[in-house]
């Protein structure tokens, strides 16, 4: 099969490696089947999409709805590169799965309203599929309601009319959507289990996402939840588009 491409932007090596390992594990991929590019470290090279089965965008410390003057030069570059790539992907209806940061990138590209109205704290959240979600091939075999891990400052407030809403939570109305037939974005993390979230809390305890003194409490809270269903999305994505 042609490899998949993971576009990552976590500057901390420990977080980047843990994320990559999670996509390998839950996508049931070997390292040679998941090519990774770390966007925060160097410009995105020219990509021959014919050499890939699909594109995955992982989570990111970047917040797309921040005012431009609060974004670093690296974030501005990454946003330009992803926007240009999405021009191509949407035009081709090329297989795409954006996790968390994917809502900000694909959503903004397609005209969604992305702001801080529906942010959610770190932890387990009950996700509910819409009727369209229940019949979507990427969500095949999943129950209507399941637990997923989330933690995001921004979210989608209004989807464009051509987007298909696939999943919501009580606090966040847009947790997953589809553009055309093959481009998807989730607000929750389909690659994240409880220990993965604990690892990220530990890595980011001094990064300003939460008070450092609350890290142990957040870890204990994360361990109260079990998330197994979201990973089916990765397996379905790989199974559907491997070619």
SESE-82834 format. One record per atom (N, C-alpha, C, O, CB): x, y, z. Coordinates in pm, whole numbers, padded with zeros to 5 digits, always signed. Glycine has a CB too. Example, Ala and Ser with C-alpha at 12.3 -4.5 7.8 and 13.67 -1.06 7.14 Angstrom:
+01319-00569+00780
+01230-00450+00780
+01320-00330+00780
+01424-00332+00846
+01131-00447+00905
+01285-00225+00708
+01367-00106+00714
+01290+00003+00787
+01341+00114+00804
+01408-00060+00572
# end
This chain:
+00083-00120+00000
+00000+00000+00000
+00087+00124+00000
+00201+00122+00045
-00094+00001+00121
+00031+00234-00051
+00100+00361-00043
+00091+00412+00101
-00011+00389+00167
+00040+00464-00143
+00192+00478+00150
+00187+00525+00289
+00086+00637+00308
+00044+00702+00212
+00325+00572+00334
+00048+00659+00433
-00026+00776+00471
+00073+00884+00516
+00188+00854+00547
-00128+00743+00583
+00027+01007+00518
+00112+01119+00558
+00054+01183+00683
-00062+01223+00684
+00125+01222+00443
+00136+01194+00788
+00098+01263+00910
+00169+01398+00914
+00292+01405+00913
+00133+01179+01035
+00091+01504+00919
+00145+01639+00932
+00132+01679+01079
+00021+01698+01129
+00073+01741+00837
+00246+01692+01145
+00250+01721+01289
+00306+01859+01313
+00376+01915+01228
+00334+01615+01363
+00275+01916+01429
+00329+02048+01460
+00356+02068+01608
+00353+02181+01658
+00234+02155+01411
+00381+01959+01680
+00415+01969+01822
+00566+01986+01835
+00643+01901+01790
+00366+01842+01901
+00609+02096+01898
+00752+02126+01907
+00824+02037+02008
+00944+02012+01994
+00772+02271+01943
+00753+01990+02110
+00816+01907+02212
+00837+01765+02158
+00741+01701+02116
+00730+01903+02342
+00959+01718+02158
+00990+01587+02100
+00910+01475+02166
+00860+01385+02098
+01139+01559+02112
+00897+01480+02299
+00826+01373+02369
+00680+01367+02326
+00625+01259+02305
+00834+01393+02522
+00617+01484+02311
+00478+01487+02267
+00465+01443+02122
+00372+01371+02087
+00420+01628+02284
+00559+01486+02038
+00555+01449+01897
+00571+01299+01879
+00501+01237+01798
+00664+01523+01819
+00664+01240+01954
+00687+01096+01941
+00570+01016+01995
+00533+00913+01938
+00815+01055+02013
+00511+01061+02105
+00396+00990+02161
+00277+00996+02065
+00204+00898+02050
+00357+01050+02298
+00256+01112+02002
+00148+01125+01904
+00170+01031+01786
+00078+00962+01742
+00136+01270+01856
+00291+01031+01734
+00322+00945+01618
+00300+00798+01654
+00244+00722+01575
+00468+00968+01571
+00346+00758+01774
+00327+00619+01816
+00180+00583+01827
+00141+00470+01796
+00396+00594+01950
+00097+00677+01872
-00047+00651+01885
-00111+00631+01748
-00196+00542+01733
-00116+00766+01958
-00073+00711+01650
-00129+00693+01515
-00084+00560+01455
-00162+00493+01386
-00088+00809+01423
+00039+00522+01480
+00084+00391+01432
+00004+00279+01498
-00044+00187+01431
+00235+00372+01460
-00010+00288+01631
-00075+00180+01706
-00222+00167+01668
-00268+00057+01637
-00061+00204+01856
-00295+00276+01671
-00439+00267+01650
-00479+00268+01503
-00590+00229+01469
-00507+00380+01720
-00389+00312+01416
-00413+00297+01273
-00366+00162+01222
-00385+00129+01105
-00346+00407+01197
-00302+00085+01312
-00245-00046+01278
-00152-00034+01158
-00162-00108+01060
-00358-00148+01248
-00060+00063+01169
+00034+00093+01063
+00177+00066+01108
+00210+00085+01225
+00020+00239+01017
+00260+00023+01017
+00404+00013+01040
+00467+00149+01011
+00410+00229+00936
+00468-00100+00951
+00584+00177+01068
+00646+00308+01045
+00661+00344+00898
+00645+00460+00861
+00781+00313+01110
+00692+00247+00814
+00707+00277+00672
+00573+00307+00604
+00570+00352+00489
+00776+00161+00602
+00463+00283+00675
+00331+00310+00620
+00274+00444+00666
+00164+00482+00626
+00236+00199+00658
+00348+00515+00750
+00304+00646+00798
+00422+00743+00796
+00502+00749+00889
+00244+00635+00942
+00430+00816+00688
+00536+00916+00672
+00497+01040+00752
+00385+01090+00741
+00558+00952+00520
+00590+01091+00834
+00560+01207+00917
+00645+01327+00874
+00764+01314+00846
+00584+01175+01065
+00581+01443+00871
+00650+01570+00850
+00615+01660+00968
+00497+01682+00997
+00610+01636+00713
+00716+01713+01036
+00695+01803+01149
+00699+01946+01097
+00806+02002+01071
+00802+01780+01261
+00582+02005+01083
+00570+02135+01021
+00633+02246+01102
+00675+02348+01047
+00426+02167+00997
+00641+02228+01234
+00696+02335+01317
+00847+02350+01301
+00904+02452+01339
+00664+02309+01463
+00910+02248+01243
+01057+02250+01237
+01113+02294+01102
+01228+02337+01094
+01110+02115+01270
+01034+02285+00996
+01084+02321+00862
+00965+02341+00769
+00857+02287+00795
+01180+02211+00806
+00982+02417+00661
+00872+02438+00566
+00825+02307+00504
+00902+02212+00489
+00916+02534+00455
+00698+02304+00470
+00639+02187+00405
+00698+02173+00265
+00689+02266+00186
+00485+02198+00399
+00757+02060+00233
+00813+02042+00099
+00701+02021-00004
+00585+02000+00032
+00910+01922+00096
+00738+02027-00130
+00642+01994-00235
+00599+01849-00220
+00683+01760-00204
+00703+02020-00376
+00469+01826-00224
+00417+01691-00203
+00359+01635-00332
+00282+01702-00402
+00311+01692-00093
+00396+01512-00362
+00333+01439-00471
+00222+01355-00410
+00247+01246-00358
+00437+01349-00549
+00100+01404-00414
-00011+01336-00349
-00037+01198-00406
-00096+01113-00339
-00135+01419-00360
+00006+01175-00528
-00013+01043-00588
+00065+00936-00513
+00039+00817-00529
+00030+01045-00735
+00160+00977-00431
+00240+00881-00356
+00183+00847-00220
+00244+00772-00144
+00377+00932-00339
+00065+00903-00187
+00007+00881-00054
-00135+00828-00064
-00208+00857-00158
+00009+01011+00026
-00173+00749+00036
-00311+00700+00046
-00403+00803+00107
-00522+00805+00074
-00315+00572+00129
-00352+00888+00194
-00433+00989+00260
-00345+01078+00345
-00229+01047+00369
-00542+00924+00345
-00402+01188+00391
-00330+01286+00473
-00400+01299+00607
-00522+01312+00614
-00323+01424+00401
-00320+01297+00714
-00370+01315+00851
-00303+01438+00910
-00181+01454+00898
-00343+01189+00939
-00379+01524+00973
-00323+01637+01048
-00347+01611+01196
-00461+01593+01239
-00388+01773+01003
-00240+01609+01274
-00250+01584+01417
-00285+01710+01494
-00304+01817+01436
-00122+01526+01469
-00291+01697+01626
-00319+01811+01712
-00205+01910+01711
-00096+01880+01661
-00347+01765+01854
-00229+02027+01766
-00130+02133+01756
-00143+02231+01871
-00252+02249+01925
-00143+02206+01623
-00033+02294+01910
-00042+02404+02007
-00097+02532+01944
-00129+02626+02016
+00093+02431+02068
-00108+02535+01812
-00156+02655+01743
-00307+02668+01758
-00380+02569+01756
-00116+02652+01594
-00353+02792+01772
-00496+02822+01779
-00529+02912+01662
-00488+03028+01658
-00534+02889+01916
-00603+02859+01567
-00623+02930+01441
-00701+03059+01457
-00685+03151+01376
-00694+02840+01343
-00785+03068+01560
-00869+03187+01577
-00800+03299+01654
-00861+03404+01675
-00995+03150+01646
-00676+03279+01697
-00603+03387+01763
-00587+03506+01669
-00577+03487+01548
-00466+03337+01811
-00583+03628+01722
-00556+03744+01637
-00422+03729+01566
-00328+03675+01624
-00559+03874+01720
-00412+03777+01443
-00286+03760+01367
-00163+03812+01439
-00055+03753+01427
-00297+03829+01235
-00177+03922+01513
-00059+03978+01578
-00014+03898+01699
+00091+03926+01757
-00086+04120+01619
-00092+03798+01739
-00054+03711+01849
+00004+03578+01802
+00043+03494+01883
-00173+03685+01938
+00010+03560+01670
+00064+03436+01615
+00211+03453+01582
+00255+03559+01536
-00016+03393+01490
+00287+03347+01605
+00429+03350+01573
+00450+03339+01422
+00358+03304+01348
+00503+03235+01645
+00571+03371+01379
+00605+03356+01238
+00589+03211+01193
+00547+03184+01081
+00747+03404+01211
+00623+03118+01282
+00608+02976+01248
+00462+02940+01228
+00428+02869+01134
+00669+02887+01357
+00375+02989+01316
+00233+02958+01300
+00179+03017+01172
+00103+02950+01101
+00154+03010+01419
+00215+03139+01140
+00169+03199+01014
+00215+03114+00895
+00138+03091+00801
+00221+03344+00999
+00339+03068+00899
+00390+02985+00788
+00311+02854+00779
+00269+02815+00670
+00540+02954+00807
+00292+02787+00892
+00220+02660+00892
+00077+02679+00840
+00027+02597+00764
+00217+02598+01033
+00012+02786+00881
-00125+02811+00834
-00130+02835+00684
-00220+02787+00616
-00186+02931+00908
-00032+02909+00632
-00028+02931+00486
-00006+02801+00412
-00071+02774+00311
+00084+03030+00449
+00085+02719+00463
+00116+02593+00396
-00002+02497+00399
-00032+02431+00299
+00238+02527+00460
-00070+02488+00513
-00186+02400+00521
-00301+02450+00435
-00373+02371+00374
-00232+02387+00666
-00319+02581+00429
-00425+02636+00344
-00399+02604+00197
-00492+02568+00124
-00437+02787+00364
-00274+02618+00154
-00240+02586+00015
-00258+02438-00014
-00306+02400-00120
-00096+02629-00016
-00220+02355+00082
-00238+02211+00064
-00387+02176+00059
-00429+02095-00023
-00169+02133+00178
-00467+02237+00146
-00611+02211+00145
-00677+02256+00015
-00776+02197-00027
-00678+02279+00263
-00623+02360-00049
-00674+02396-00183
-00669+02274-00274
-00765+02246-00346
-00591+02512-00244
-00558+02203-00270
-00540+02086-00355
-00626+01969-00307
-00691+01903-00388
-00392+02045-00359
-00625+01945-00177
-00697+01829-00124
-00847+01840-00149
-00911+01742-00188
-00669+01813+00025
-00903+01958-00125
-01047+01975-00144
-01083+01965-00292
-01183+01904-00328
-01094+02111-00088
-01000+02024-00375
-01026+02016-00519
-01028+01872-00568
-01109+01836-00654
-00920+02096-00596
-00939+01789-00513
-00931+01648-00553
-01025+01558-00474
-01042+01441-00508
-00788+01599-00538
-01086+01612-00368
-01160+01529-00272
-01069+01418-00222
-01107+01301-00218
-01290+01470-00337
-00948+01457-00184
-00843+01363-00145
-00863+01322+00001
-00895+01408+00084
-00702+01424-00165
-00846+01195+00036
-00868+01150+00174
-00789+01233+00275
-00666+01243+00267
-00830+01004+00187
-00861+01290+00371
-00802+01379+00472
-00872+01356+00604
-00994+01344+00610
-00814+01528+00429
-00793+01349+00711
-00848+01339+00846
-00769+01434+00936
-00650+01414+00960
-00840+01191+00900
-00836+01537+00984
-00774+01633+01074
-00827+01613+01215
-00948+01618+01237
-00798+01777+01027
-00738+01591+01311
-00778+01566+01449
-00754+01691+01534
-00640+01737+01545
-00700+01446+01508
-00858+01746+01592
-00854+01863+01678
-00813+01987+01598
-00899+02068+01565
-00758+01841+01795
-00686+02003+01566
-00642+02115+01484
-00704+02106+01344
-00710+02206+01272
-00488+02117+01474
-00749+01989+01308
-00814+01973+01179
-00943+02053+01167
-00977+02098+01058
-00843+01828+01155
-01015+02072+01279
-01137+02153+01274
-01101+02298+01241
-01167+02362+01160
-01214+02145+01407
-00996+02348+01307
-00954+02485+01280
-00903+02505+01139
-00930+02607+01076
-00850+02525+01377
-00828+02406+01088
-00769+02422+00955
-00870+02397+00844
-00892+02485+00760
-00651+02327+00939
-00932+02279+00842
-01030+02249+00738
-01153+02339+00752
-01208+02385+00653
-01071+02101+00744
-01195+02363+00877
-01311+02447+00898
-01291+02588+00845
-01375+02640+00771
-01345+02452+01044
-01182+02651+00883
-01155+02787+00835
-01141+02790+00683
-01190+02882+00617
-01027+02843+00900
-01076+02690+00629
-01056+02685+00484
-01189+02682+00410
-01202+02738+00301
-00973+02562+00446
-01289+02617+00471
-01418+02600+00405
-01522+02703+00446
-01639+02694+00407
-01470+02462+00434
-01481+02802+00526
-01572+02910+00559
-01649+02893+00688
-01745+02966+00712
-01666+02926+00451
-01608+02798+00773
-01673+02782+00903
-01635+02897+00996
-01531+02961+00977
-01636+02647+00966
-01718+02922+01095
-01685+03016+01200
-01611+02939+01310
-01668+02850+01373
-01813+03088+01257
-01484+02974+01332
-01402+02910+01434
-01370+03016+01539
-01307+03117+01509
-01271+02848+01372
-01413+02992+01664
-01385+03087+01770
-01379+03012+01903
-01372+02889+01905
-01492+03201+01775
-01381+03085+02013
-01364+03024+02146
-01496+03004+02220
-01497+02988+02342
-01272+03110+02230
-01607+03005+02149
-01737+02992+02212
-01755+02855+02278
-01813+02846+02386
-01847+03015+02111
-01706+02750+02215
-01737+02614+02260
-01612+02534+02296
-01604+02415+02267
-01814+02540+02152
-01514+02598+02359
-01397+02526+02409
-01436+02426+02517
-01537+02443+02584
-01292+02623+02462
-01354+02322+02533
-01378+02220+02636
-01249+02192+02712
-01140+02199+02656
-01433+02088+02573
-01264+02162+02840
-01148+02132+02924
-01090+01994+02889
-01156+01912+02824
-01187+02138+03073
-00968+01970+02934
-00906+01839+02916
-00986+01732+02989
-01023+01749+03104
-00761+01840+02965
-01011+01621+02921
-01079+01511+02986
-01166+01431+02893
-01166+01452+02772
-01160+01561+03099
-01242+01340+02951
-01332+01256+02875
-01465+01325+02851
-01518+01391+02939
-01355+01124+02946
-01518+01310+02731
-01642+01373+02690
-01729+01270+02618
-01677+01187+02542
-01615+01497+02598
-01859+01274+02641
-01949+01186+02565
-01982+01251+02431
-02033+01363+02424
-02080+01159+02646
-01952+01179+02326
-01979+01223+02190
-02103+01150+02139
-02120+01031+02165
-01857+01197+02097
-02187+01221+02066
-02307+01159+02008
-02306+01179+01857
-02290+01291+01808
-02436+01219+02071
-02324+01071+01785
-02330+01077+01640
-02466+01129+01593
-02569+01100+01654
-02301+00939+01579
-02464+01204+01485
-02587+01246+01419
-02638+01131+01332
-02572+01028+01320
-02564+01375+01333
-02753+01149+01272
-02804+01047+01180
-02707+01030+01062
-02684+00918+01016
-02944+01085+01128
-02651+01141+01014
-02552+01131+00906
-02428+01059+00954
-02366+00985+00877
-02516+01270+00853
-02391+01081+01079
-02274+01012+01133
-02295+00862+01143
-02203+00784+01116
-02240+01067+01269
-02414+00821+01182
-02442+00678+01196
-02430+00604+01063
-02402+00484+01061
-02582+00658+01253
-02450+00676+00953
-02444+00610+00822
-02315+00639+00747
-02297+00594+00634
-02562+00653+00737
-02224+00715+00809
-02100+00750+00740
-02002+00633+00745
-01986+00571+00850
-02037+00876+00802
-01935+00602+00634
-01844+00487+00633
-01726+00500+00728
-01673+00399+00772
-01792+00466+00495
-01682+00621+00760
-01569+00636+00851
-01608+00606+00995
-01521+00583+01079
-01512+00776+00840
-01738+00606+01023
-01787+00577+01157
-01855+00441+01165
-01931+00413+01257
-01882+00685+01202
-01826+00358+01067
-01886+00224+01063
-01849+00145+01188
-01733+00145+01230
-01840+00148+00936
-01947+00079+01247
-01922-00005+01363
-01917+00069+01496
-01886+00008+01599
-01796-00078+01345
-01947+00198+01495
-01941+00276+01619
-02081+00295+01676
-02177+00307+01601
-01874+00412+01594
-02093+00300+01809
-02224+00325+01871
-02264+00471+01855
-02181+00556+01821
-02222+00286+02020
-02389+00499+01880
-02436+00638+01869
-02364+00727+01970
-02331+00841+01939
-02589+00646+01892
-02338+00676+02090
-02270+00753+02195
-02144+00681+02238
-02143+00559+02254
-02363+00777+02317
-02037+00756+02258
-01910+00698+02302
-01827+00805+02371
-01854+00924+02357
-01831+00636+02182
-01728+00761+02446
-01638+00852+02517
-01514+00879+02433
-01457+00788+02374
-01599+00795+02654
-01474+01005+02430
-01350+01045+02362
-01281+01149+02448
-01343+01213+02532
-01378+01100+02218
-01151+01164+02425
-01075+01265+02499
-01064+01392+02417
-01044+01390+02295
-00936+01213+02536
-01078+01502+02487
-01074+01632+02421
-01007+01733+02512
-00977+01704+02627
-01215+01678+02383
-00985+01850+02460
-00925+01960+02532
-00886+02065+02429
-00784+02051+02362
-00801+01914+02616
-00967+02168+02416
-00944+02263+02307
-00994+02401+02345
-01097+02414+02411
-01012+02216+02178
-00920+02503+02303
-00957+02642+02330
-01063+02690+02231
-01152+02767+02267
-00834+02733+02325
-01053+02645+02107
-01144+02692+02003
-01223+02574+01948
-01190+02458+01970
-01067+02763+01890
-01329+02607+01875
-01412+02504+01812
-01492+02571+01701
-01485+02693+01682
-01507+02434+01916
-01567+02490+01630
-01650+02542+01522
-01785+02584+01578
-01857+02504+01637
-01668+02435+01410
-01819+02712+01558
-01949+02764+01601
-02054+02746+01492
-02169+02714+01521
-01936+02911+01638
-02014+02769+01367
-02107+02757+01254
-02039+02687+01138
-01934+02731+01091
-02159+02897+01209
-02098+02577+01094
-02045+02506+00977
-02095+02572+00849
-02203+02631+00847
-02086+02357+00981
-02017+02563+00741
-02070+02611+00612
-02181+02518+00564
-02185+02402+00605
-01957+02619+00506
-02270+02566+00479
-02386+02486+00437
-02350+02354+00370
-02427+02259+00377
-02472+02566+00345
-02235+02348+00304
-02200+02226+00231
-02133+02121+00318
-02106+02011+00271
-02109+02260+00116
-02106+02152+00445
-02046+02054+00536
-02154+01964+00594
-02270+02004+00608
-01968+02125+00649
-02115+01841+00628
-02208+01744+00688
-02166+01723+00833
-02056+01676+00860
-02207+01608+00609
-02254+01757+00927
-02226+01737+01068
-02241+01589+01103
-02342+01527+01072
-02321+01824+01156
-02138+01535+01167
-02137+01392+01199
-02144+01361+01347
-02190+01254+01386
-02015+01329+01141
-02098+01454+01433
-02096+01425+01577
-02092+01555+01657
-02040+01656+01611
-01976+01337+01613
-02149+01549+01778
-02154+01662+01870
-02133+01613+02012
-02138+01493+02040
-02290+01738+01857
-02109+01708+02103
-02114+01680+02246
-02208+01780+02310
-02254+01873+02243
-01972+01687+02312
-02238+01763+02437
-02331+01854+02504
-02277+01997+02505
-02354+02093+02493
-02358+01808+02647
-02145+02011+02520
-02086+02145+02532
-02034+02200+02400
-02007+02319+02390
-01975+02142+02632
-02020+02114+02300
-01958+02155+02173
-02040+02098+02057
-02038+01977+02035
-01810+02106+02165
-02112+02182+01984
-02206+02131+01882
-02140+02068+01760
-02204+01987+01692
-02293+02241+01837
-02016+02102+01732
-01948+02044+01615
-01824+01969+01661
-01721+02029+01690
-01910+02155+01511
-01836+01837+01668
-01722+01755+01707
-01664+01677+01589
-01550+01629+01596
-01762+01659+01816
-01741+01663+01483
-01689+01596+01364
-01775+01637+01245
-01898+01645+01255
-01689+01441+01382
-01709+01663+01133
-01783+01696+01011
-01709+01644+00889
-01592+01605+00897
-01803+01848+01000
-01779+01644+00777
-01722+01597+00651
-01742+01704+00545
-01846+01770+00540
-01786+01463+00607
-01642+01719+00460
-01650+01803+00341
-01641+01712+00218
-01555+01624+00213
-01537+01912+00340
-01728+01733+00122
-01738+01646+00006
-01755+01501+00056
-01835+01477+00146
-01611+01660-00087
-01682+01407-00002
-01700+01267+00039
-01585+01212+00122
-01600+01111+00191
-01718+01181-00082
-01468+01278+00117
-01348+01214+00172
-01265+01301+00265
-01155+01261+00304
-01263+01170+00061
-01314+01419+00301
-01237+01508+00388
-01309+01523+00521
-01423+01567+00527
-01215+01647+00322
-01240+01484+00629
-01300+01479+00761
-01220+01560+00863
-01099+01577+00849
-01312+01334+00807
-01290+01609+00964
-01224+01672+01077
-01296+01634+01205
-01419+01628+01209
-01220+01827+01060
-01220+01608+01310
-01276+01580+01441
-01222+01683+01540
-01107+01726+01528
-01242+01435+01487
-01305+01721+01639
-01257+01806+01747
-01196+01720+01857
-01098+01761+01919
-01371+01892+01803
-01252+01604+01882
-01193+01510+01977
-01072+01442+01913
-01048+01454+01793
-01298+01404+02023
-00997+01370+01995
-00875+01305+01948
-00900+01156+01925
-00914+01082+02023
-00759+01325+02050
-00906+01109+01801
-00929+00967+01777
-00808+00880+01808
-00819+00757+01811
-00969+00946+01634
-00693+00941+01831
-00570+00866+01859
-00538+00858+02008
-00438+00798+02047
-00454+00929+01786
-00621+00919+02093
-00582+00942+02232
-00654+00850+02329
-00777+00848+02333
-00607+01085+02270
-00577+00773+02408
-00631+00696+02519
-00595+00766+02649
-00531+00871+02647
-00578+00549+02517
-00636+00708+02762
-00617+00777+02890
-00469+00800+02920
-00432+00909+02963
-00680+00696+03003
-00385+00700+02898
-00244+00718+02928
-00178+00817+02833
-00084+00887+02870
-00171+00585+02922
-00229+00823+02709
-00179+00923+02617
-00211+01064+02664
-00127+01154+02653
-00237+00900+02480
-00332+01083+02718
-00368+01213+02770
-00286+01247+02893
-00243+01361+02910
-00517+01218+02803
-00263+01149+02979
-00178+01171+03097
-00038+01215+03055
+00020+01305+03114
-00169+01042+03184
+00014+01151+02952
+00147+01188+02903
+00148+01333+02856
+00242+01407+02886
+00189+01095+02788
+00046+01374+02783
+00042+01512+02734
+00025+01613+02847
+00085+01720+02844
-00072+01529+02634
-00055+01579+02947
-00069+01668+03063
+00066+01688+03129
+00102+01800+03166
-00171+01611+03166
+00142+01580+03145
+00273+01589+03207
+00368+01675+03123
+00441+01758+03177
+00333+01448+03228
+00367+01654+02992
+00457+01728+02904
+00423+01877+02902
+00512+01962+02900
+00452+01671+02762
+00295+01908+02902
+00251+02046+02885
+00216+02116+03017
+00152+02221+03014
+00131+02050+02794
+00257+02061+03130
+00214+02118+03259
+00264+02261+03279
+00203+02337+03354
+00264+02030+03372
+00372+02299+03214
+00425+02434+03228
+00412+02516+03099
+00483+02614+03079
+00571+02428+03269
+00319+02473+03012
+00305+02540+02883
+00192+02644+02880
+00169+02706+02777
+00280+02437+02775
+00123+02663+02991
+00020+02765+02997
-00120+02719+02962
-00213+02799+02959
+00057+02875+02909
-00137+02589+02934
-00270+02539+02900
-00360+02526+03023
-00482+02536+03012
-00260+02405+02830
-00300+02505+03139
-00373+02489+03263
-00276+02526+03377
-00155+02526+03355
-00429+02343+03280
-00326+02557+03496
-00237+02588+03608
-00148+02467+03638
-00199+02357+03653
-00319+02627+03734
-00018+02484+03647
+00072+02369+03669
+00034+02286+03789
+00050+02164+03789
+00214+02418+03685
-00017+02352+03894
-00051+02278+04015
-00171+02187+03998
-00197+02103+04084
-00076+02375+04127
-00245+02202+03888
-00363+02117+03865
-00329+01992+03784
-00418+01912+03756
-00471+02196+03794
-00203+01974+03745
-00167+01863+03657
-00202+01727+03716
-00258+01643+03646
-00019+01868+03625
-00170+01705+03842
-00197+01574+03902
-00347+01546+03909
-00391+01433+03887
-00136+01566+04042
-00425+01649+03939
-00570+01632+03942
-00624+01599+03803
-00713+01514+03789
-00638+01757+03996
-00572+01665+03701
-00615+01638+03564
-00577+01496+03522
-00655+01429+03454
-00552+01740+03467
-00461+01450+03563
-00420+01313+03532
-00513+01212+03598
-00556+01115+03534
-00275+01289+03579
-00545+01234+03723
-00635+01143+03794
-00772+01143+03729
-00836+01038+03716
-00646+01182+03943
-00818+01259+03687
-00949+01269+03621
-00947+01193+03488
-01043+01124+03455
-00987+01417+03598
-00838+01206+03411
-00828+01138+03282
-00838+00987+03299
-00898+00918+03216
-00698+01174+03212
-00777+00936+03406
-00773+00791+03427
-00909+00734+03468
-00926+00613+03475
-00670+00757+03533
-01006+00820+03494
-01140+00772+03527
-01218+00731+03402
-01322+00667+03411
-01217+00880+03602
-01166+00768+03286
-01237+00744+03160
-01165+00637+03077
-01044+00621+03085
-01250+00874+03079
-01244+00567+03000
-01190+00471+02905
-01242+00508+02766
-01363+00515+02744
-01230+00324+02942
-01150+00531+02676
-01188+00564+02538
-01132+00458+02444
-01010+00446+02428
-01136+00707+02497
-01220+00381+02385
-01178+00276+02292
-01244+00291+02155
-01189+00247+02054
-01210+00139+02350
-01361+00352+02151
-01434+00363+02025
-01372+00461+01925
-01371+00430+01806
-01575+00405+02054
-01319+00577+01968
-01268+00673+01868
-01160+00617+01778
-01145+00660+01664
-01214+00794+01938
-01083+00519+01829
-00974+00463+01751
-01024+00389+01628
-00949+00369+01532
-00891+00370+01837
-01151+00349+01629
-01207+00283+01511
-01205+00376+01390
-01198+00331+01275
-01351+00236+01539
-01212+00507+01417
-01209+00603+01306
-01075+00592+01232
-01073+00596+01109
-01230+00747+01359
-00966+00578+01306
-00836+00563+01241
-00828+00434+01161
-00779+00432+01048
-00723+00567+01345
-00877+00326+01221
-00874+00198+01150
-00962+00202+01026
-00925+00150+00921
-00919+00084+01243
-01078+00265+01038
-01167+00277+00921
-01105+00364+00813
-01119+00334+00695
-01302+00334+00962
-01037+00473+00854
-00973+00562+00757
-00865+00486+00679
-00856+00496+00556
-00911+00685+00829
-00784+00411+00751
-00678+00333+00686
-00738+00226+00597
-00695+00210+00482
-00584+00269+00791
-00835+00152+00647
-00894+00044+00569
-00964+00096+00444
-00959+00032+00338
-00993-00034+00654
-01028+00211+00455
-01104+00264+00342
-01013+00319+00232
-01044+00306+00113
-01198+00372+00390
-00901+00379+00270
-00822+00453+00171
-00688+00391+00138
-00621+00439+00046
-00800+00592+00219
-00646+00288+00207
-00518+00225+00171
-00526+00173+00029
-00617+00099-00008
-00484+00109+00269
-00428+00213-00049
-00433+00170-00188
-00295+00168-00251
-00282+00134-00368
-00523+00261-00267
# end
